[in-house]
Amino acid sequence: MFRQTLRTVTKVNRLAGVRSYAEAANALKLNFAMPHDTIFENKEVTQVNVPAVSGDMGILANHVPIVEQLKPGVVEVFEGTSSSKFFVSGGFVSVLPDSKIAITAVEAFPLDAFDAATAKNLLAEAQKNAASSDEKVAAEASIEVEVLEALTSALH
């Protein structure tokens, strides 16, 4: 019984995969949100670049459906000839059928909202704290170091 159900599900999934490629010609519909705010809702864009854990990705219309975890870095959204850059601390990106993309970030801010000197100072402080003998302080600092290294790199 289970084997027959599994075969049926497998066949359905294969068919769904064949039909699930995006159909829109030149645009993506972007939803970009955090738990407490929405940055873009159903916004038509031409390309989105994301910092995925598996590597940086550029997503265009007709991209195959995927789900990827985001690492700290810059999400760049292209609308025609202009672009907007946002620094995210992490999250997920889902590319859905019909050229829809959903980005859910823990935190996201416009990249130009950050000061490079302040980020550099905070990174130095976090690196000192990462060497702490207190395990909790060291663990929190190592997370800060990862995020601040990505931020300082993005600002330069």
C-alpha positions in Angstrom: 0.0 0.0 0.0 2.7 2.5 1.0 4.8 1.6 -2.0 1.9 2.2 -4.4 1.2 5.6 -2.7 4.8 6.5 -3.0 4.9 5.6 -6.7 1.8 7.8 -7.3 3.3 10.7 -5.4 6.5 10.3 -7.3 4.7 10.3 -10.6 2.7 13.4 -9.7 5.9 15.2 -8.5 7.6 14.4 -11.8 4.7 15.8 -13.8 4.5 18.9 -11.5 8.2 19.5 -12.0 7.8 19.4 -15.8 5.0 21.9 -15.8 6.4 24.2 -13.0 8.8 26.3 -15.1 8.0 30.0 -15.1 5.8 31.3 -17.9 6.2 35.1 -17.7 8.2 36.6 -20.5 10.5 39.3 -19.1 9.5 40.1 -15.5 9.4 38.7 -12.0 6.8 39.4 -9.4 8.6 40.1 -6.2 7.4 39.8 -2.6 10.2 40.9 -0.1 9.2 40.9 3.5 10.4 40.6 7.1 8.3 39.5 10.1 7.5 43.1 10.9 7.5 44.9 7.6 7.0 44.5 3.8 9.6 46.0 1.5 8.0 45.0 -1.9 4.6 43.4 -2.5 3.9 41.9 -5.9 6.4 44.3 -7.4 7.3 43.8 -11.1 11.2 43.6 -11.4 13.6 42.4 -14.0 16.2 40.7 -11.9 17.0 39.9 -8.3 20.5 39.0 -7.0 20.6 37.1 -3.7 23.4 35.9 -1.3 22.4 32.2 -1.0 24.3 29.8 1.3 25.1 27.7 -1.8 26.5 30.8 -3.6 25.4 34.1 -4.9 22.5 33.9 -7.4 21.1 36.1 -10.1 17.4 35.3 -10.7 15.6 36.3 -13.9 12.2 35.5 -15.3 11.6 31.9 -16.2 14.0 30.7 -13.5 13.4 27.1 -12.4 11.6 26.9 -9.0 14.0 26.7 -6.0 14.2 27.4 -2.3 17.5 28.6 -0.9 18.7 29.8 2.5 20.1 33.3 2.5 23.4 34.2 4.2 24.2 37.7 5.4 24.8 39.9 2.4 23.2 42.1 -0.2 20.0 41.5 -2.1 19.9 43.6 -5.2 16.6 44.3 -7.0 16.6 45.6 -10.6 13.7 47.6 -11.8 14.4 48.4 -15.5 17.7 50.3 -15.5 17.8 51.1 -11.8 18.6 48.9 -8.8 18.0 48.9 -5.1 20.3 47.2 -2.6 19.3 45.8 0.8 21.5 44.2 3.4 19.9 41.1 4.9 21.1 39.2 7.9 19.7 35.9 6.6 16.4 34.4 5.5 15.0 32.4 2.6 14.3 33.0 -1.1 11.7 31.0 -3.0 11.4 31.1 -6.7 7.9 30.0 -7.6 6.3 29.0 -10.9 5.1 31.8 -13.2 8.1 34.0 -12.4 7.2 34.7 -8.8 9.8 35.2 -6.2 9.4 35.5 -2.4 12.2 36.7 -0.1 11.7 36.4 3.6 14.5 38.0 5.6 15.0 38.2 9.4 16.2 41.8 9.0 16.7 43.9 5.9 17.8 47.5 5.5 18.7 49.7 2.5 22.5 49.4 2.1 22.9 53.1 2.1 21.5 53.3 5.6 24.8 51.9 7.0 28.0 53.8 7.9 31.2 52.0 6.8 33.3 53.4 9.7 30.7 52.3 12.3 30.4 48.9 10.8 34.2 48.5 10.9 34.4 49.5 14.6 31.6 47.1 15.5 33.4 44.3 13.6 36.6 45.0 15.6 34.6 44.9 18.9 32.8 41.6 17.8 36.1 40.0 16.9 37.5 40.8 20.4 34.4 39.3 22.0 34.6 36.2 19.8 37.8 35.3 21.8 36.0 35.5 25.1 36.2 32.6 27.6 32.5 33.0 28.2 30.9 30.6 25.7 27.7 32.6 25.3 29.5 35.8 24.7 31.8 34.1 22.2 28.9 32.4 20.3 27.0 35.7 20.0 30.1 37.5 18.9 30.8 34.9 16.2 27.4 35.5 14.7 28.0 39.3 14.9 31.4 38.8 13.2 29.8 36.8 10.3 27.1 39.5 9.7 29.5 42.5 10.2 32.1 41.0 7.8 29.5 40.6 5.1 28.3 44.2 5.8 31.7 45.8 5.7 32.5 43.9 2.5 29.3 45.1 0.9 30.0 48.7 1.9 33.5 48.7 0.3 
